[in-house]
Amino acid sequence: MAFIEAIMQYGFLQKALLTSIMVGIICGVIGCFIILRGMALMGDAISHAVLPGVAISYMLGINFFFGAVFTGVVTAIAIGFVSQNSRIKHDTSIGIMFTAAFAAGIIIITLLKSSTDLYHILFGNVLAVRSSDMWITLAIGVVVLAAVYLFYKELLITSFDETMGAAYGLPVRLIHYFLMTLLTMVTVASLQTVGIVLVVAMLITPAAAAYLLTDRLWIMIFLASAIGLISSIVGLYFSFTYNLASGATIVISATAIFVLVFLFSPKHGLLWKMLKVKKKRASLI
Amino acid sequence: MEKTAISIKDLHVSYYGNEALNGVSLSVQPGNVVGIIGPNGAGKSTLIKALLNLIPKDKGDIKVLGKAVKEVRKKIAYVPQRNDIDWDFPITVLDAVLLGTYPNLPIFRRPKKKEKEWALECLQRVGMEEFKKRQIGELSGGQQQRVFLARALAQKAELFFLDEPFVGVDVSSEEMIVKVLKDLCCQGKTVIVVHHDLSKANDYFNQLILLNKELISFGEVNEVIQSEIIERAYKGQFAFMKEMGV
């Protein structure tokens, strides 16, 4: 396999592989909570909302991680504030806020006159990952995984029955924003691998496939990260071999896995359901 | 010696200036199963949420077990309305009951064997142990309600709040729930149940809170079920109530 040889040979490919594996895993983990809380759109919003933060960081010459987390969290708070203090529904509030943040980001980047960076931020360029970026991604990954491990109980209960959590005294609002912060961090880690536009796919698609395969949250989390990991490796392979944008190939790989699961999942798959209906109808003739 | 389970003094709650509860005062003694009854929009769920300190109050004083709610949260179990729950959530029956042990676990601690055995015991008390490995959405409405009751039992609470537990519930589950609630009240626990109509109020409860934004009546079930009092609460809906066997 030329791909494996190339990995052995080229440092940039090793970095790309490590980074995208980490991204696949943490996107899968956080994605499970995002889809179970019905916040898929929120994932899309936060990923777009980091753009002005990235741009401002470039302008100030600081690491883009700080600016991105800042604007991501501010947008999450603004979304919550508008929907809680008016008759505007949550999804509408999301639509208003993230497009505003995204638009601001585009303007700032245009003023900085660095359109190549914009392209890479939007669509990812994993083959250009620098060592420092890889280490940031790995550090973010460790922090996110540790946070989910330590606060698993609290995340589970507030995802399943938030009122019960609030009733026994959990700070549910705080936990929500904590999760939004983790989501922002995951987005930032994914910037170079899949890019802002496609991060949401890595959050949602592997988690959704896992959701169709199991009825237990912790198994779902492991499956989602496994699917994310496989998509990353397969996607990177196609990206490298055929010189395609890495974000696009990774996302298409994840989608292919989702389609397979959607059709053939043992319990919730389409095929299985159709067979059951057919069998039932046959038994009635 | 025994403390008053709940005492409410002059409670006012509103949503954006729209009155939801207006000057409600009452006190409930331990060892009662109390029904909260009233027409739609009477503020039944609002009363429970105010009692749990989940929504802000405009005025008034609430004491639970003689203390502020914040200090006794872990002695309170809450069972939500069935349609507030995502029944497709990837969680099994036993794991759902196990959630009831979480309030008493320290942060970072996972439930261990001891908690799992206790959850199973609670599941047995509602007669659902054979379903422990099922996903919660695979159960009937009555079975789902029993699982959530088991979760409340697992909390080892003194006070139980249930929001519409008898909606869409089959007869055997209903009997099971009533029995469990009566056992709790025999043990000196307090059970507060939001309920939408007066039919069977006699079977379910020994006290009633009749609510229509204001407290219409509070006391033993028989005292409260008097037609003129009912009429005041339901006003135009009286004829409809009569059909429901009041």
Interface residues (C-beta under 8 A of the other chain):
Chain A: L36 G38 L150 Y152 K153 E154 L156 I157 S159 F160 D161 T163 M164 A166 A167 Y168 G169 Y211 T214 D215 R216 L217 I219 M220
Chain B: L52 L54 K70 R73 K74 I76 A77 Y78 P80 D84 I85 D86 F89 P90 I91 T92 D95 A96 L99 Y102 P103 L105 I107 F108 R110 Q135 Q155 F161
